[in-house]
């Protein structure tokens, strides 16, 4: 039997009013955590709704709703006109461990793990970037452009009763047919690509797609070619795969096919929008690359990102659309155009490749979560995606123009940007500038930039290159943000002028 005297004190509960999680959800989590950890036994009374509301400084209704939800989940039981107590049938999770109170002699894992499996080139992504007034970061979304109501509606459809059997079942190695159908009939034709459902595999973003491709091709010990500078994760993945590699220097037209050495197995390229400079490979080079691939018998992996954000002119046809011998493995992603946390991408390739890639993916993770695939499929099929792209193109056009105008007034050079559009500029500062140290100085002024070091296998020293993204910064913040960048740069120049020529002072 419960005893009113055995009541939980209100100071065991904590609510963070600044958190994005609703207060009711926080309170439910707090009660559940106490019960699951056996901190409050069955029959223990909870504080009255009035008492707890007053202590936490929240609405009494919020407390009552939380208590009622916990009753529905069998964590609490209502006491007739007296409040609530912990249910005798409440779930329990904590099990006493033999290790409690004992010293543990931990295994020396350093002797068992590969020492080279450490990331050498990493683009740092700050979780708190939204708290900075001038976030010139690439790949982050602007919430003001996203139709959250539409996404929530699609998620509700995907999680509805009619869809539940589909989502709750084990798909084994299969993908959502609705999403695959959209990719085949709507997305790929926009890039001039024709593909059947047997030639498409859904992945956990482009990153997962590239990893799978490397894994199924690495048995061939010939060279893997990547762009230099370029997307840092490609050479990192190749290093993890322990295959022979070579980085080829790009120029103002991207990768030059004539520099590809013989005995090449695979070439990784971003022809429509090079990472990080944004330059576009012209059509004559694309044809030369495909001709050489056929002549020297190698495969081309095309990472075709941001083609949707072409607001200056129509994007060039995808390299895959020119492929007549099935040598191009095409990688696409929705993470750049919808939101980065979505982590949904896809591979388009000949059926034998997809069959083996599907087997490899199955061994890793079976398939990407079904509800995310179906939610995305609804978002695409209902027209919300196309409406989002139209809105993003206009916003990116305005921000691109504002950033160009602001940079003219600085000592910085725009040495790379997409001829079609995109969401970033590749910048070069004075030769004495080290962008990593520069970024640290700017952070103190509320400005975030991306240093250029990770994009090079061997960065110049000092490395004056960095990337300025404009997808996450508001239009009215761009001019002031660039002015602050110039102010800090001017301070550095003044200090350098008072020191020995060639030294770097910050």
C-alpha positions in Angstrom: 0.0 0.0 0.0 1.2 3.5 -0.7 1.8 6.0 2.0 1.3 9.7 1.6 4.2 10.4 3.9 6.5 8.6 1.4 6.5 11.4 -1.1 9.2 12.4 -3.6 10.6 15.9 -2.8 10.1 18.3 -5.7 13.8 19.2 -5.8 14.6 15.9 -7.5 13.0 17.3 -10.7 14.7 19.6 -13.1 13.4 21.6 -16.0 15.5 23.6 -18.4 13.3 26.4 -19.7 15.9 27.4 -22.3 16.0 24.0 -24.0 14.1 23.3 -27.2 12.4 20.2 -25.7 8.9 21.0 -24.5 8.5 21.3 -20.7 5.9 18.5 -20.6 8.3 16.2 -22.4 11.2 17.2 -20.0 9.0 16.4 -17.0 8.0 13.0 -18.3 11.6 12.2 -19.0 12.6 13.2 -15.5 10.0 11.0 -13.8 10.7 8.0 -16.1 14.5 8.3 -15.5 14.0 8.2 -11.7 11.7 5.2 -11.9 13.9 3.2 -14.4 16.9 3.7 -12.2 15.1 2.4 -9.1 15.5 5.7 -7.4 11.8 5.8 -6.4 10.1 2.5 -5.5 6.5 1.4 -6.2 3.9 3.2 -4.1 5.9 6.4 -3.7 3.8 9.5 -4.0 4.7 12.2 -6.4 4.5 15.9 -5.5 1.0 17.4 -6.1 0.6 19.1 -9.4 0.3 22.4 -7.6 3.4 21.9 -5.5 5.6 20.8 -8.4 4.3 23.5 -10.7 5.1 26.2 -8.2 8.6 24.7 -7.5 9.5 24.4 -11.2 7.8 27.7 -12.2 5.7 26.1 -14.9 1.9 25.7 -15.5 0.0 23.3 -13.3 -1.7 22.1 -16.5 1.7 21.1 -17.8 2.3 18.9 -14.7 -1.2 17.4 -14.9 -0.8 16.5 -18.6 2.6 14.9 -17.9 1.2 12.9 -15.0 -1.7 11.7 -17.1 0.6 10.6 -19.9 2.6 8.6 -17.4 -0.5 6.9 -16.1 -1.3 5.9 -19.7 2.1 4.3 -20.0 1.7 2.5 -16.6 4.5 4.4 -14.8 2.0 6.0 -12.4 -1.3 5.2 -10.9 -3.9 7.8 -9.9 -5.0 7.9 -6.3 -8.6 8.8 -5.7 -8.6 12.6 -5.2 -5.2 12.4 -3.7 -2.7 12.7 -6.6 -0.4 10.1 -8.2 2.0 7.4 -7.0 4.5 5.1 -8.7 2.8 2.1 -10.2 3.8 -1.4 -8.9 3.9 -2.5 -12.5 6.2 0.3 -13.7 9.1 -0.9 -15.9 12.4 -1.3 -14.2 15.8 -1.2 -15.9 18.6 -1.1 -13.4 20.4 -4.4 -12.5 23.1 -4.4 -9.9 26.5 -5.0 -11.5 29.3 -7.2 -10.0 31.6 -4.4 -11.0 30.2 -1.9 -8.6 32.7 -0.8 -6.0 35.5 -2.8 -7.7 38.6 -1.6 -9.5 38.6 -2.6 -13.2 41.8 -3.6 -15.0 40.9 -2.4 -18.4 42.1 -4.1 -21.6 44.8 -2.3 -23.5 42.9 -1.6 -26.6 45.7 0.3 -28.2 47.5 -3.0 -28.8 44.5 -4.5 -30.6 43.3 -1.6 -32.8 44.8 -0.4 -36.1 46.7 2.8 -35.3 46.2 4.3 -38.8 42.4 4.3 -38.4 42.3 7.9 -37.2 40.9 10.8 -39.2 43.7 13.0 -40.5 41.5 15.4 -42.5 38.3 16.5 -40.9 35.9 19.4 -41.5 34.8 20.5 -38.1 31.0 21.0 -37.7 30.0 23.0 -34.7 26.7 22.0 -33.1 26.2 25.5 -31.7 26.8 27.4 -35.0 23.3 28.9 -34.8 24.3 30.9 -31.8 26.9 32.9 -33.8 25.6 36.0 -35.6 27.7 35.5 -38.7 27.9 31.8 -39.6 29.5 31.6 -43.1 29.3 27.8 -43.0 28.7 25.4 -45.9 26.1 22.7 -45.7 24.0 24.0 -42.9 20.3 24.8 -43.4 18.4 28.0 -42.9 15.2 27.1 -41.0 13.4 30.1 -42.3 13.4 28.6 -45.8 12.2 25.1 -44.8 8.5 24.2 -44.7 8.4 22.4 -41.4 4.7 22.0 -41.5 4.9 20.2 -44.8 7.6 17.9 -43.5 5.6 17.1 -40.4 2.6 16.3 -42.5 4.6 13.9 -44.6 6.0 12.3 -41.4 2.5 11.9 -40.1 1.5 10.2 -43.3 4.5 7.9 -43.2 3.8 6.9 -39.6 0.1 6.5 -40.1 -1.9 3.2 -39.7 -2.0 2.5 -43.4 1.8 2.6 -43.7 2.6 0.8 -40.4 2.8 -2.7 -41.8 5.3 -1.5 -44.4 7.4 0.4 -41.9 7.3 -2.2 -39.1 8.3 -5.1 -41.3 11.8 -6.3 -42.2 12.6 -5.0 -45.6 15.8 -7.1 -45.7 17.8 -5.5 -48.5 15.0 -3.7 -50.2 14.3 0.1 -50.4 11.1 2.1 -50.4 9.6 1.6 -53.8 7.9 5.0 -53.7 11.2 6.8 -53.1 13.0 4.8 -55.8 10.3 5.5 -58.2 10.6 9.2 -57.6 14.3 9.1 -58.1 14.0 7.1 -61.4 11.1 9.2 -62.9 11.7 12.7 -61.5 15.1 13.3 -60.1 17.4 11.5 -62.6 15.7 12.7 -65.8 16.5 16.3 -64.7 20.2 15.3 -65.0 19.6 13.5 -68.3 19.9 10.1 -66.7 17.7 7.1 -67.5 17.7 4.3 -64.9 15.5 1.4 -63.8 14.7 0.6 -60.1 17.2 -2.3 -60.3 19.9 0.3 -61.0 19.3 2.4 -57.9 20.3 1.8 -54.3 19.3 4.1 -51.3 22.2 4.9 -49.0 22.8 6.8 -45.7 23.8 9.9 -47.6 26.6 10.4 -50.2 29.2 9.4 -47.6 27.8 5.9 -47.2 27.5 5.6 -51.0 31.1 6.5 -51.6 32.2 4.0 -48.8 30.3 1.2 -50.4 31.7 1.9 -53.8 35.3 1.9 -52.5 34.7 -1.3 -50.7 33.4 -3.2 -53.7 36.2 -1.9 -56.0 39.2 -2.1 -53.6 40.1 -5.7 -54.6 41.6 -4.2 -57.8 45.0 -2.9 -56.6 45.4 -0.3 -59.4 45.4 3.4 -58.6 42.4 5.3 -57.1 42.5 8.9 -58.3 41.0 11.9 -56.4 40.9 15.6 -56.9 43.4 17.9 -55.1 42.2 20.0 -53.4 39.0 18.1 -53.0 36.4 16.5 -50.7 38.6 15.3 -47.8 36.6 12.2 -47.0 37.4 10.5 -50.3 41.2 10.3 -49.7 40.5 9.4 -46.1 38.2 6.5 -47.0 40.7 5.3 -49.6 43.4 5.4 -46.9 41.2 3.3 -44.6 40.7 0.9 -47.5 44.4 0.6 -47.9 44.5 1.0 -51.6 47.1 2.8 -53.8 46.0 6.5 -54.4 47.1 9.6 -56.1 45.7 13.1 -55.9 45.5 15.2 -59.1 45.8 18.9 -59.0 42.7 20.6 -60.4 42.7 23.9 -62.4 40.1 26.4 -63.3 38.2 23.7 -65.3 38.4 21.0 -62.7 40.3 17.8 -63.1 42.3 17.4 -66.3 41.8 13.9 -67.8 45.2 14.1 -69.6 46.9 13.9 -66.2 45.3 10.6 -65.2 48.1 8.0 -65.2 47.9 4.5 -66.8 47.0 1.6 -64.5 44.2 3.6 -62.9 41.3 1.7 -61.4 38.9 4.4 -60.4 38.6 8.2 -60.6 36.5 10.3 -58.1 35.2 13.6 -59.5 32.8 16.4 -58.7 32.4 17.6 -62.3 29.3 19.8 -61.9 30.4 21.5 -58.7 33.9 20.9 -57.6 34.6 20.6 -53.9 35.6 23.1 -52.5 36.2 25.6 -55.4 32.8 25.2 -57.1 34.3 25.2 -60.6 32.5 23.2 -63.3 34.2 20.8 -65.7 33.4 21.8 -69.3 31.8 19.4 -71.7 34.9 18.7 -73.7 36.8 17.5 -70.6 33.8 15.3 -69.6 33.9 13.6 -73.0 37.7 13.2 -72.8 37.4 11.7 -69.4 34.9 9.1 -70.6 36.9 8.4 -73.7 40.0 7.8 -71.6 38.0 5.7 -69.1 37.0 3.4 -72.0 40.5 3.4 -73.6 42.4 2.7 -70.3 39.6 0.6 -68.7 38.9 2.5 -65.5 35.7 3.5 -63.6 34.5 7.0 -62.9 32.6 7.9 -59.6 30.6 11.1 -60.1 29.5 12.9 -56.9 26.8 15.2 -58.3 25.8 17.4 -55.5 24.0 20.9 -55.4 22.9 20.7 -59.0 19.4 21.7 -57.7 20.7 25.1 -56.6 21.6 26.4 -60.0 20.2 29.9 -60.0 22.6 31.6 -62.5 22.2 29.2 -65.4 21.0 25.7 -66.0 23.4 23.0 -64.8 25.5 21.1 -67.3 24.3 17.5 -68.1 25.6 15.0 -65.6 28.6 13.0 -66.6 26.5 9.9 -66.1 24.1 11.1 -68.9 27.0 11.0 -71.4 28.1 7.5 -70.3 27.5 4.8 -73.0 29.5 2.0 -71.5 28.3 1.9 -67.9 31.5 3.1 -66.5 30.1 6.0 -64.4 28.9 5.2 -60.9 26.6 8.2 -60.0 26.2 9.4 -56.4 23.3 11.7 -55.4 22.0 13.1 -52.1 19.0 14.8 -50.6 20.9 15.9 -47.6 22.2 19.1 -49.3 18.8 20.2 -50.7 16.4 19.2 -47.9 18.5 19.2 -44.7 21.9 17.7 -43.8 20.6 15.6 -40.9 18.4 13.7 -43.3 21.3 11.5 -44.4 19.7 10.0 -47.5 21.5 9.5 -50.7 21.6 7.0 -53.6 23.8 5.2 -56.1 22.9 4.8 -59.7 24.9 2.1 -61.5 24.6 -1.0 -63.7 22.6 -3.8 -62.1 25.7 -6.0 -61.3 27.2 -3.2 -59.3 24.0 -2.4 -57.5 23.5 -6.1 -56.6 26.9 -6.2 -55.0 26.5 -2.8 -53.4 23.1 -3.9 -52.0 24.8 -7.0 -50.5 27.5 -4.9 -48.9 24.9 -2.4 -47.5 22.9 -5.2 -46.1 25.9 -6.5 -44.2 26.5 -3.0 -42.8 23.0 -1.7 -41.9 20.3 -3.7 -43.8 18.7 -0.5 -45.2 18.2 3.2 -44.2 15.3 3.6 -41.8 12.0 3.0 -43.6 10.0 5.8 -42.0 12.7 8.3 -43.2 12.6 6.9 -46.7 8.8 7.1 -46.9 8.6 10.6 -45.3 11.1 11.8 -47.9 9.2 10.1 -50.7 6.0 11.9 -49.6 7.9 15.2 -49.4 9.1 14.7 -53.0 5.9 13.3 -54.4 3.6 16.0 -52.9 5.6 18.8 -54.5 7.0 20.2 -51.3 10.6 19.5 -52.5 10.2 21.4 -55.7 8.6 24.4 -53.9 11.6 24.3 -51.5 14.1 24.3 -54.3 12.5 27.4 -55.9 12.6 29.2 -52.6 16.2 28.2 -52.0 17.4 29.2 -55.4 16.0 32.7 -55.0 17.4 33.1 -51.5 20.8 31.8 -52.6 20.9 34.1 -55.6 20.3 37.1 -53.3 22.9 36.0 -50.8 25.5 35.2 -53.5 25.1 38.7 -54.9 25.4 40.3 -51.5 28.5 38.3 -50.7 30.1 39.2 -54.0 29.4 42.9 -53.4 30.7 42.8 -49.9 33.9 40.9 -50.8 34.9 43.5 -53.4 35.6 45.9 -50.6 38.1 43.6 -48.9 41.6 42.3 -49.4 40.2 38.8 -50.1 40.1 37.1 -53.5 37.3 34.9 -54.8 39.3 32.1 -56.5 36.4 29.7 -56.9 32.7 29.7 -57.3 30.2 27.7 -59.3 29.1 29.2 -62.7 25.7 27.8 -62.1 25.0 28.9 -58.5 25.7 26.8 -55.3 26.0 27.9 -51.7 29.7 28.9 -51.2 32.8 30.8 -52.4 36.4 29.5 -52.3 38.5 32.4 -50.9 42.2 33.2 -50.9 43.6 35.7 -48.4 47.1 37.3 -48.4 50.0 34.8 -48.6 50.9 35.4 -45.0 47.5 34.4 -43.7 46.9 31.0 -42.1 43.1 30.4 -42.3 43.0 28.0 -39.3 44.4 30.7 -37.0 42.3 33.3 -38.8 39.2 31.3 -38.1 40.0 31.2 -34.4 40.4 35.0 -34.3 37.1 35.5 -36.2 35.2 33.2 -33.9 35.8 35.7 -31.0 34.0 38.3 -33.2 31.0 36.0 -33.8 32.1 35.0 -37.3 32.5 31.4 -38.4 34.4 30.4 -41.6 35.8 27.0 -42.8 39.6 26.9 -43.0 41.0 25.3 -46.2 43.5 22.9 -44.6 41.3 19.7 -44.7 40.7 20.0 -48.5 44.5 19.5 -49.2 46.5 16.4 -48.8 49.5 18.6 -48.1 48.2 22.2 -47.3 50.4 25.1 -48.2 52.1 26.6 -45.1 50.6 28.9 -44.2 47.3 28.0 -45.9 45.5 31.3 -47.0 42.5 29.4 -48.4 39.1 29.1 -46.8 35.4 28.5 -47.7 32.6 31.0 -47.2 29.2 29.4 -47.2 26.0 31.4 -47.4 23.3 28.8 -47.0 23.1 29.4 -43.2 23.6 33.1 -42.8 20.7 35.6 -43.1 20.9 38.0 -46.1 21.0 41.1 -43.8 24.0 39.7 -41.9 26.3 39.2 -44.9 27.7 42.7 -45.3 28.4 43.2 -41.6 29.9 39.8 -41.3 32.3 40.4 -44.2 33.2 43.8 -42.8 34.2 42.1 -39.5 36.3 39.6 -41.5 38.1 42.5 -43.2 38.6 44.3 -39.8 40.3 41.3 -38.3 42.4 40.8 -41.5 43.5 44.5 -41.3 44.6 44.0 -37.7 46.7 41.1 -38.7 48.2 43.0 -41.7 49.2 45.9 -39.4 50.9 43.5 -36.9 52.7 41.7 -39.7 54.0 44.9 -41.2 55.8 45.6 -37.9 57.5 42.2 -37.9 60.1 40.4 -40.0 58.9 39.9 -43.6 57.3 36.5 -44.1 56.5 35.7 -40.5 52.9 35.1 -39.4 51.7 37.0 -36.4 48.3 36.6 -34.8 
